[in-house]
Amino acid sequence: MAATRQTLARLHGARKRYGGTVALDGLDLELHAGQVTSLLGANGAGKSTAVGLLLGLLAADAGEVSLFGQPPRALAVRRHCGAMLQSAGIPERLKVRELLDLVRSGYPQPRSVADCVALAGLDGLLDRRYGRLSGGQQRRVQFALAICGRPKLLFLDEPTTGLDIDARQGLWAAVRELVAEGSAVLLTTHYLEEAEALSDRVAVIDRGRLVAEGSVGEIRARVSQRRIRCVSTLAADAVAQWPGVREALREGEALQIVAEPAEPVVRRLLDADAALHDLEIQRAGLADAYLALTRPALEEAA
Ligand SMILES: Nc1ncnc2c1ncn2[C@@H]1O[C@H](COP(=O)(O)OP(=O)(O)OP(=O)(O)O)[C@@H](O)[C@H]1O
C-alpha cells in the first residue's frame, strides 16, 4: 500500500472573483511532500489565480489557504517556498550574481551559486544585468531564483515557456531532484507531455472548479475513449456518422478514428470491410483525457 503523503499546502473551497468574473469557484487542491502535482486547464481556467492564493499574492474571498498548516504570508512559510511565475517583477538593474545572492540569503540552506549556474544554464551570465538579458535567459534566471533555496514547496507557473531544450531539461532535472528530497511541486503547464513526464498527480480545473484529479494513469483511465487506426477503403465521412465515433479522418491509406467506446466500432469496421488490415487500438494519452474531461465546458461555451 502507498504510504500516506504529508500535505504541505492546501486550498479548500477557495473562491476568488475579479469584479464580475468568477476565477475560482470553490477549488480544493492539496500538494503533497515528494510529489509533482500538475494543474491543467484551459486559458482562464483559474490556474494562476490558484497559485497566487497559495503564494499569498492574492487574498481568497472565501475558503481556506494554508501552507505547512499556516497562512501563506507567514515568514516561516516564505522561507520554504520558491516560485517561478508568469510575471516576475525582478529588478532589471541588478546583475544575475547579485540577484542570486539576494534571494539565496533568504533561505536557510541555499544551493551554491555554482549549482544554480549548472542547473539553470547560467554560464557566462552572472555578471550581466538582468534587464539586458534575452527573454529565454531571463526565464533561466527566474528558474534559478525559484530553486536556489531548495524550497520545500515550489510553484512553477508555465515554467518552460520560452526555454530551449537544454534549459527545459535542466528544469526537469532540478524538479526531479527536489521531489526526491521530499519537496512538493505545483506545476502549471500547457505542455501535456511535460505534465505526463513529471507529474505524480494531475488536477484538471475548468472555470475555477476541480473536474478530475489523480495520477496520470488514473486520469487516462477515466476516459474510455480510444484511438483506432487501420488501413481500409471505408469512407471517413460515413464512419464519422457511426454511433460511438467522435472523429474519423483519412490519412493516405489509413483511417484514424477516435471512438468511445471502441469495441462496437471495431466490430462494425471488421464487418464492413473484410479487407481491413493493420488494426491498432491505443488508450487515451493525457492530452486525449484532458480534452475529453474539459470538452463539455468547451462545447457549452461555443
Ligand atoms: N487581475 C485580474 N482582473 C480581472 N480578471 C482577472 C484578473 N486575473 C485573472 N482574471 C480572470 O480570472 C480568470 C482566471 O484567470 P487565471 O489567470 O487564473 O487563469 P489561468 O488558468 O492561469 O489562464 P492562462 O492559462 O491563460 O494563464 C480569467 O477569466 C481571467 O480573465
The ligand as a Gaussian input file, in Angstrom:
#p B3LYP/6-31G(d) Opt

LIG

0 1
 N       -6.363000      40.880000     -12.366000
 C       -7.466000      40.396000     -12.951000
 N       -8.517000      41.181000     -13.187000
 C       -9.657000      40.705000     -13.761000
 N       -9.830000      39.434000     -14.152000
 C       -8.798000      38.598000     -13.957000
 C       -7.558000      39.024000     -13.355000
 N       -6.711000      37.967000     -13.295000
 C       -7.398000      36.916000     -13.834000
 N       -8.623000      37.284000     -14.227000
 C       -9.672000      36.417000     -14.812000
 O       -9.846000      35.295000     -13.948000
 C       -9.986000      34.091000     -14.696000
 C       -8.878000      33.101000     -14.290000
 O       -7.616000      33.639000     -14.708000
 P       -6.230000      32.896000     -14.449000
 O       -5.150000      33.841000     -14.870000
 O       -6.210000      32.373000     -13.062000
 O       -6.347000      31.683000     -15.483000
 P       -5.215000      30.654000     -15.980000
 O       -5.845000      29.311000     -15.893000
 O       -3.935000      30.872000     -15.264000
 O       -5.062000      31.089000     -17.510000
 P       -3.794000      31.004000     -18.531000
 O       -3.679000      29.570000     -18.935000
 O       -4.277000      31.862000     -19.666000
 O       -2.601000      31.564000     -17.826000
 C       -9.965000      34.502000     -16.165000
 O      -11.286000      34.654000     -16.601000
 C       -9.242000      35.838000     -16.146000
 O       -9.665000      36.645000     -17.233000

